[in-house]
Amino acid sequence: MELKKTLNAPLKGIAALILLTFTSLYTFAQDVPEKVEVDINTNGGSVWYGQPWVWAIGIAVFIVVLVLITRSNKSSAQ
């Protein structure tokens, strides 16, 4: 009787592990990747923020503004 109680708990754990493993395998088997084709250039052109020169000018303006702000703070502090 005591042997039955001793073996019962691990067997329940193993059975639960096997059941959960097969359940997860079954749910992953249901995933079917769909093929989605996306055409980015629908009108034949690109947007303005997709051009590299726009980013270069924007970064240059940002750096100039940042330098002007930091210089004005240093001169007013002295």
Backbone atoms as SQL, in Angstrom:
CREATE TABLE atoms (id INTEGER PRIMARY KEY, chain TEXT, resi INTEGER, resn TEXT, atom TEXT, x REAL, y REAL, z REAL);
INSERT INTO atoms VALUES
  (1, 'A', 1, 'MET', 'N', 0.810, -1.192, 0.000),
  (2, 'A', 1, 'MET', 'CA', 0.000, 0.000, 0.000),
  (3, 'A', 1, 'MET', 'C', 0.860, 1.265, 0.000),
  (4, 'A', 2, 'GLU', 'N', 1.934, 1.217, 0.795),
  (5, 'A', 2, 'GLU', 'CA', 2.805, 2.384, 0.877),
  (6, 'A', 2, 'GLU', 'C', 3.578, 2.582, -0.428),
  (7, 'A', 3, 'LEU', 'N', 3.921, 1.504, -1.086),
  (8, 'A', 3, 'LEU', 'CA', 4.611, 1.582, -2.369),
  (9, 'A', 3, 'LEU', 'C', 3.727, 2.247, -3.413),
  (10, 'A', 4, 'LYS', 'N', 2.444, 1.953, -3.350),
  (11, 'A', 4, 'LYS', 'CA', 1.501, 2.550, -4.285),
  (12, 'A', 4, 'LYS', 'C', 1.434, 4.060, -4.089),
  (13, 'A', 5, 'LYS', 'N', 1.426, 4.530, -2.851),
  (14, 'A', 5, 'LYS', 'CA', 1.399, 5.965, -2.569),
  (15, 'A', 5, 'LYS', 'C', 2.703, 6.627, -3.002),
  (16, 'A', 6, 'THR', 'N', 3.815, 5.935, -2.810),
  (17, 'A', 6, 'THR', 'CA', 5.115, 6.487, -3.161),
  (18, 'A', 6, 'THR', 'C', 5.253, 6.652, -4.669),
  (19, 'A', 7, 'LEU', 'N', 4.747, 5.703, -5.426),
  (20, 'A', 7, 'LEU', 'CA', 4.855, 5.770, -6.880),
  (21, 'A', 7, 'LEU', 'C', 3.764, 6.620, -7.519),
  (22, 'A', 8, 'ASN', 'N', 2.682, 6.864, -6.820),
  (23, 'A', 8, 'ASN', 'CA', 1.539, 7.564, -7.385),
  (24, 'A', 8, 'ASN', 'C', 1.862, 9.029, -7.694),
  (25, 'A', 9, 'ALA', 'N', 2.538, 9.733, -6.808),
  (26, 'A', 9, 'ALA', 'CA', 2.825, 11.155, -7.005),
  (27, 'A', 9, 'ALA', 'C', 3.748, 11.398, -8.204),
  (28, 'A', 10, 'PRO', 'N', 4.868, 10.689, -8.329),
  (29, 'A', 10, 'PRO', 'CA', 5.713, 10.914, -9.512),
  (30, 'A', 10, 'PRO', 'C', 5.032, 10.509, -10.815),
  (31, 'A', 11, 'LEU', 'N', 4.208, 9.476, -10.773),
  (32, 'A', 11, 'LEU', 'CA', 3.512, 9.062, -11.987),
  (33, 'A', 11, 'LEU', 'C', 2.519, 10.123, -12.444),
  (34, 'A', 12, 'LYS', 'N', 1.856, 10.782, -11.496),
  (35, 'A', 12, 'LYS', 'CA', 0.939, 11.863, -11.864),
  (36, 'A', 12, 'LYS', 'C', 1.709, 13.020, -12.494),
  (37, 'A', 13, 'GLY', 'N', 2.878, 13.306, -11.948),
  (38, 'A', 13, 'GLY', 'CA', 3.704, 14.380, -12.509),
  (39, 'A', 13, 'GLY', 'C', 4.186, 14.058, -13.914),
  (40, 'A', 14, 'ILE', 'N', 4.609, 12.817, -14.114),
  (41, 'A', 14, 'ILE', 'CA', 5.070, 12.395, -15.438),
  (42, 'A', 14, 'ILE', 'C', 3.917, 12.402, -16.429),
  (43, 'A', 15, 'ALA', 'N', 2.748, 11.947, -16.001),
  (44, 'A', 15, 'ALA', 'CA', 1.575, 11.948, -16.881),
  (45, 'A', 15, 'ALA', 'C', 1.186, 13.373, -17.255),
  (46, 'A', 16, 'ALA', 'N', 1.244, 14.286, -16.294),
  (47, 'A', 16, 'ALA', 'CA', 0.921, 15.682, -16.585),
  (48, 'A', 16, 'ALA', 'C', 1.938, 16.284, -17.548),
  (49, 'A', 17, 'LEU', 'N', 3.208, 15.957, -17.369),
  (50, 'A', 17, 'LEU', 'CA', 4.250, 16.452, -18.261),
  (51, 'A', 17, 'LEU', 'C', 4.049, 15.958, -19.685),
  (52, 'A', 18, 'ILE', 'N', 3.736, 14.685, -19.827),
  (53, 'A', 18, 'ILE', 'CA', 3.496, 14.126, -21.161),
  (54, 'A', 18, 'ILE', 'C', 2.266, 14.756, -21.795),
  (55, 'A', 19, 'LEU', 'N', 1.206, 14.925, -21.020),
  (56, 'A', 19, 'LEU', 'CA', -0.015, 15.528, -21.541),
  (57, 'A', 19, 'LEU', 'C', 0.233, 16.964, -21.999),
  (58, 'A', 20, 'LEU', 'N', 0.934, 17.749, -21.196),
  (59, 'A', 20, 'LEU', 'CA', 1.215, 19.136, -21.568),
  (60, 'A', 20, 'LEU', 'C', 2.148, 19.222, -22.772),
  (61, 'A', 21, 'THR', 'N', 3.085, 18.294, -22.875),
  (62, 'A', 21, 'THR', 'CA', 3.980, 18.277, -24.035),
  (63, 'A', 21, 'THR', 'C', 3.203, 18.014, -25.314),
  (64, 'A', 22, 'PHE', 'N', 2.335, 17.025, -25.294),
  (65, 'A', 22, 'PHE', 'CA', 1.547, 16.733, -26.485),
  (66, 'A', 22, 'PHE', 'C', 0.558, 17.853, -26.799),
  (67, 'A', 23, 'THR', 'N', 0.036, 18.508, -25.774),
  (68, 'A', 23, 'THR', 'CA', -0.873, 19.628, -26.007),
  (69, 'A', 23, 'THR', 'C', -0.140, 20.778, -26.692),
  (70, 'A', 24, 'SER', 'N', 1.062, 21.086, -26.230),
  (71, 'A', 24, 'SER', 'CA', 1.811, 22.175, -26.856),
  (72, 'A', 24, 'SER', 'C', 2.234, 21.807, -28.274),
  (73, 'A', 25, 'LEU', 'N', 2.607, 20.557, -28.500),
  (74, 'A', 25, 'LEU', 'CA', 2.948, 20.133, -29.858),
  (75, 'A', 25, 'LEU', 'C', 1.743, 20.237, -30.782),
  (76, 'A', 26, 'TYR', 'N', 0.586, 19.901, -30.280),
  (77, 'A', 26, 'TYR', 'CA', -0.636, 19.981, -31.083),
  (78, 'A', 26, 'TYR', 'C', -0.959, 21.425, -31.440),
  (79, 'A', 27, 'THR', 'N', -0.798, 22.335, -30.487),
  (80, 'A', 27, 'THR', 'CA', -1.114, 23.736, -30.774),
  (81, 'A', 27, 'THR', 'C', -0.103, 24.353, -31.723),
  (82, 'A', 28, 'PHE', 'N', 1.169, 23.989, -31.612),
  (83, 'A', 28, 'PHE', 'CA', 2.162, 24.515, -32.552),
  (84, 'A', 28, 'PHE', 'C', 1.962, 23.939, -33.943),
  (85, 'A', 29, 'ALA', 'N', 1.436, 22.744, -34.035),
  (86, 'A', 29, 'ALA', 'CA', 1.200, 22.132, -35.337),
  (87, 'A', 29, 'ALA', 'C', 0.070, 22.836, -36.075),
  (88, 'A', 30, 'GLN', 'N', -0.776, 23.560, -35.367),
  (89, 'A', 30, 'GLN', 'CA', -1.889, 24.255, -35.996),
  (90, 'A', 30, 'GLN', 'C', -1.469, 25.552, -36.677),
  (91, 'A', 31, 'ASP', 'N', -0.286, 26.074, -36.326),
  (92, 'A', 31, 'ASP', 'CA', 0.171, 27.336, -36.905),
  (93, 'A', 31, 'ASP', 'C', 0.603, 27.124, -38.348),
  (94, 'A', 32, 'VAL', 'N', -0.083, 27.804, -39.257),
  (95, 'A', 32, 'VAL', 'CA', 0.270, 27.757, -40.669),
  (96, 'A', 32, 'VAL', 'C', 0.631, 29.182, -41.077),
  (97, 'A', 33, 'PRO', 'N', 1.875, 29.403, -41.472),
  (98, 'A', 33, 'PRO', 'CA', 2.242, 30.763, -41.862),
  (99, 'A', 33, 'PRO', 'C', 1.522, 31.171, -43.147),
  (100, 'A', 34, 'GLU', 'N', 0.982, 32.368, -43.123),
  (101, 'A', 34, 'GLU', 'CA', 0.287, 32.872, -44.298),
  (102, 'A', 34, 'GLU', 'C', 1.259, 33.673, -45.141),
  (103, 'A', 35, 'LYS', 'N', 1.082, 33.594, -46.443),
  (104, 'A', 35, 'LYS', 'CA', 1.928, 34.344, -47.349),
  (105, 'A', 35, 'LYS', 'C', 1.262, 35.689, -47.611),
  (106, 'A', 36, 'VAL', 'N', 1.935, 36.746, -47.186),
  (107, 'A', 36, 'VAL', 'CA', 1.406, 38.085, -47.383),
  (108, 'A', 36, 'VAL', 'C', 2.406, 38.861, -48.219),
  (109, 'A', 37, 'GLU', 'N', 1.952, 39.363, -49.341),
  (110, 'A', 37, 'GLU', 'CA', 2.826, 40.163, -50.193),
  (111, 'A', 37, 'GLU', 'C', 2.428, 41.621, -50.050),
  (112, 'A', 38, 'VAL', 'N', 3.421, 42.455, -49.756),
  (113, 'A', 38, 'VAL', 'CA', 3.178, 43.873, -49.551),
  (114, 'A', 38, 'VAL', 'C', 3.952, 44.650, -50.593),
  (115, 'A', 39, 'ASP', 'N', 3.259, 45.514, -51.321),
  (116, 'A', 39, 'ASP', 'CA', 3.906, 46.393, -52.291),
  (117, 'A', 39, 'ASP', 'C', 4.086, 47.751, -51.640),
  (118, 'A', 40, 'ILE', 'N', 5.330, 48.088, -51.352),
  (119, 'A', 40, 'ILE', 'CA', 5.603, 49.332, -50.636),
  (120, 'A', 40, 'ILE', 'C', 5.376, 50.541, -51.531),
  (121, 'A', 41, 'ASN', 'N', 5.821, 50.472, -52.755),
  (122, 'A', 41, 'ASN', 'CA', 5.691, 51.603, -53.675),
  (123, 'A', 41, 'ASN', 'C', 4.419, 51.448, -54.504),
  (124, 'A', 42, 'THR', 'N', 3.312, 51.843, -53.933),
  (125, 'A', 42, 'THR', 'CA', 2.045, 51.682, -54.645),
  (126, 'A', 42, 'THR', 'C', 1.863, 52.737, -55.722),
  (127, 'A', 43, 'ASN', 'N', 2.415, 53.934, -55.511),
  (128, 'A', 43, 'ASN', 'CA', 2.230, 54.991, -56.502),
  (129, 'A', 43, 'ASN', 'C', 3.476, 55.190, -57.360),
  (130, 'A', 44, 'GLY', 'N', 4.465, 54.339, -57.237),
  (131, 'A', 44, 'GLY', 'CA', 5.650, 54.426, -58.073),
  (132, 'A', 44, 'GLY', 'C', 6.731, 55.330, -57.514),
  (133, 'A', 45, 'GLY', 'N', 6.438, 56.116, -56.518),
  (134, 'A', 45, 'GLY', 'CA', 7.420, 57.017, -55.938),
  (135, 'A', 45, 'GLY', 'C', 7.659, 56.694, -54.489),
  (136, 'A', 46, 'SER', 'N', 8.554, 57.453, -53.891),
  (137, 'A', 46, 'SER', 'CA', 8.826, 57.225, -52.480),
  (138, 'A', 46, 'SER', 'C', 8.460, 58.475, -51.693),
  (139, 'A', 47, 'VAL', 'N', 8.333, 58.328, -50.412),
  (140, 'A', 47, 'VAL', 'CA', 7.961, 59.441, -49.551),
  (141, 'A', 47, 'VAL', 'C', 9.182, 60.298, -49.259),
  (142, 'A', 48, 'TRP', 'N', 8.950, 61.539, -48.846),
  (143, 'A', 48, 'TRP', 'CA', 10.052, 62.485, -48.655),
  (144, 'A', 48, 'TRP', 'C', 10.998, 62.065, -47.551),
  (145, 'A', 49, 'TYR', 'N', 10.482, 61.432, -46.498),
  (146, 'A', 49, 'TYR', 'CA', 11.352, 61.058, -45.389),
  (147, 'A', 49, 'TYR', 'C', 12.117, 59.766, -45.669),
  (148, 'A', 50, 'GLY', 'N', 11.910, 59.177, -46.812),
  (149, 'A', 50, 'GLY', 'CA', 12.665, 57.997, -47.198),
  (150, 'A', 50, 'GLY', 'C', 13.937, 58.327, -47.958),
  (151, 'A', 51, 'GLN', 'N', 14.123, 59.598, -48.279),
  (152, 'A', 51, 'GLN', 'CA', 15.312, 60.019, -49.011),
  (153, 'A', 51, 'GLN', 'C', 16.476, 60.254, -48.053),
  (154, 'A', 52, 'PRO', 'N', 17.662, 59.759, -48.378),
  (155, 'A', 52, 'PRO', 'CA', 18.816, 59.937, -47.483),
  (156, 'A', 52, 'PRO', 'C', 19.235, 61.395, -47.321),
  (157, 'A', 53, 'TRP', 'N', 19.092, 62.212, -48.366),
  (158, 'A', 53, 'TRP', 'CA', 19.524, 63.603, -48.255),
  (159, 'A', 53, 'TRP', 'C', 18.648, 64.374, -47.276),
  (160, 'A', 54, 'VAL', 'N', 17.400, 63.992, -47.134),
  (161, 'A', 54, 'VAL', 'CA', 16.522, 64.654, -46.167),
  (162, 'A', 54, 'VAL', 'C', 17.009, 64.364, -44.755),
  (163, 'A', 55, 'TRP', 'N', 17.403, 63.134, -44.504),
  (164, 'A', 55, 'TRP', 'CA', 17.930, 62.780, -43.183),
  (165, 'A', 55, 'TRP', 'C', 19.233, 63.513, -42.904),
  (166, 'A', 56, 'ALA', 'N', 20.105, 63.634, -43.916),
  (167, 'A', 56, 'ALA', 'CA', 21.384, 64.325, -43.726),
  (168, 'A', 56, 'ALA', 'C', 21.157, 65.791, -43.381),
  (169, 'A', 57, 'ILE', 'N', 20.249, 66.449, -44.079),
  (170, 'A', 57, 'ILE', 'CA', 19.952, 67.858, -43.787),
  (171, 'A', 57, 'ILE', 'C', 19.307, 67.985, -42.413),
  (172, 'A', 58, 'GLY', 'N', 18.408, 67.104, -42.083),
  (173, 'A', 58, 'GLY', 'CA', 17.760, 67.143, -40.772),
  (174, 'A', 58, 'GLY', 'C', 18.746, 66.968, -39.632),
  (175, 'A', 59, 'ILE', 'N', 19.686, 66.051, -39.783),
  (176, 'A', 59, 'ILE', 'CA', 20.699, 65.844, -38.743),
  (177, 'A', 59, 'ILE', 'C', 21.610, 67.050, -38.640),
  (178, 'A', 60, 'ALA', 'N', 21.990, 67.635, -39.789),
  (179, 'A', 60, 'ALA', 'CA', 22.848, 68.821, -39.772),
  (180, 'A', 60, 'ALA', 'C', 22.154, 69.980, -39.065),
  (181, 'A', 61, 'VAL', 'N', 20.887, 70.195, -39.351),
  (182, 'A', 61, 'VAL', 'CA', 20.138, 71.273, -38.688),
  (183, 'A', 61, 'VAL', 'C', 20.027, 70.997, -37.195),
  (184, 'A', 62, 'PHE', 'N', 19.788, 69.772, -36.817),
  (185, 'A', 62, 'PHE', 'CA', 19.703, 69.417, -35.402),
  (186, 'A', 62, 'PHE', 'C', 21.013, 69.691, -34.681),
  (187, 'A', 63, 'ILE', 'N', 22.137, 69.340, -35.297),
  (188, 'A', 63, 'ILE', 'CA', 23.441, 69.579, -34.672),
  (189, 'A', 63, 'ILE', 'C', 23.708, 71.067, -34.532),
  (190, 'A', 64, 'VAL', 'N', 23.374, 71.856, -35.560),
  (191, 'A', 64, 'VAL', 'CA', 23.578, 73.311, -35.486),
  (192, 'A', 64, 'VAL', 'C', 22.732, 73.904, -34.368),
  (193, 'A', 65, 'VAL', 'N', 21.485, 73.509, -34.256),
  (194, 'A', 65, 'VAL', 'CA', 20.616, 74.022, -33.191),
  (195, 'A', 65, 'VAL', 'C', 21.145, 73.594, -31.833),
  (196, 'A', 66, 'LEU', 'N', 21.605, 72.376, -31.713),
  (197, 'A', 66, 'LEU', 'CA', 22.151, 71.882, -30.456),
  (198, 'A', 66, 'LEU', 'C', 23.396, 72.661, -30.050),
  (199, 'A', 67, 'VAL', 'N', 24.268, 72.955, -31.007),
  (200, 'A', 67, 'VAL', 'CA', 25.474, 73.739, -30.717),
  (201, 'A', 67, 'VAL', 'C', 25.099, 75.152, -30.301),
  (202, 'A', 68, 'LEU', 'N', 24.147, 75.766, -30.975),
  (203, 'A', 68, 'LEU', 'CA', 23.730, 77.129, -30.623),
  (204, 'A', 68, 'LEU', 'C', 23.117, 77.182, -29.227),
  (205, 'A', 69, 'ILE', 'N', 22.348, 76.181, -28.875),
  (206, 'A', 69, 'ILE', 'CA', 21.729, 76.160, -27.542),
  (207, 'A', 69, 'ILE', 'C', 22.787, 75.987, -26.460),
  (208, 'A', 70, 'THR', 'N', 23.740, 75.096, -26.681),
  (209, 'A', 70, 'THR', 'CA', 24.764, 74.874, -25.657),
  (210, 'A', 70, 'THR', 'C', 25.709, 76.059, -25.539),
  (211, 'A', 71, 'ARG', 'N', 25.997, 76.752, -26.617),
  (212, 'A', 71, 'ARG', 'CA', 26.858, 77.939, -26.551),
  (213, 'A', 71, 'ARG', 'C', 26.161, 79.071, -25.818),
  (214, 'A', 72, 'SER', 'N', 24.889, 79.251, -26.068),
  (215, 'A', 72, 'SER', 'CA', 24.186, 80.362, -25.413),
  (216, 'A', 72, 'SER', 'C', 24.078, 80.125, -23.911),
  (217, 'A', 73, 'ASN', 'N', 23.971, 78.889, -23.473),
  (218, 'A', 73, 'ASN', 'CA', 23.914, 78.594, -22.044),
  (219, 'A', 73, 'ASN', 'C', 25.255, 78.834, -21.375),
  (220, 'A', 74, 'LYS', 'N', 26.362, 78.540, -22.048),
  (221, 'A', 74, 'LYS', 'CA', 27.685, 78.745, -21.467),
  (222, 'A', 74, 'LYS', 'C', 28.006, 80.229, -21.350),
  (223, 'A', 75, 'SER', 'N', 27.630, 81.028, -22.351),
  (224, 'A', 75, 'SER', 'CA', 27.969, 82.454, -22.311),
  (225, 'A', 75, 'SER', 'C', 27.136, 83.196, -21.275),
  (226, 'A', 76, 'SER', 'N', 25.912, 82.775, -21.035),
  (227, 'A', 76, 'SER', 'CA', 25.080, 83.457, -20.046),
  (228, 'A', 76, 'SER', 'C', 25.438, 83.039, -18.624),
  (229, 'A', 77, 'ALA', 'N', 26.087, 81.901, -18.455),
  (230, 'A', 77, 'ALA', 'CA', 26.455, 81.436, -17.120),
  (231, 'A', 77, 'ALA', 'C', 27.683, 82.162, -16.590),
  (232, 'A', 78, 'GLN', 'N', 28.523, 82.711, -17.451),
  (233, 'A', 78, 'GLN', 'CA', 29.757, 83.377, -17.002),
  (234, 'A', 78, 'GLN', 'C', 29.528, 84.776, -16.590);
